[in-house]
Amino acid sequence: MFIAWIWMGILILIPFIMLYFTLKYLFGKNRNDRNDRVCPDPELPQISSPLDILKVSYARGDISREEFLQKRNDLLEK
């Protein structure tokens, strides 16, 4: 009789354990992928240099053309 209670407990716990690992897999993976990116926008490629950051700022319209050209020349002189 005691063994039947143990088996019943195990059979009740199995779906909860499977649900836990499924949720951990689904939501844990996305969190790690986001931390690997330098740029938080998933549509943009990874940014690795100051010139790339400057190009993205210009493409978004954050800076004017003159400001872009001046900063680009400053970066390329180094």
GIURPE-V485158 format. One record per helix or strand. SS is the DSSP state (H for helix, E for strand). FROM is the first residue (numbers start at 1). LEN is the number of residues. Records with the same first field share a line. If there is no record, write none. Layout:
SS->FROM-LEN  FROM-LEN
This chain:
H->2-35  50-11  65-13
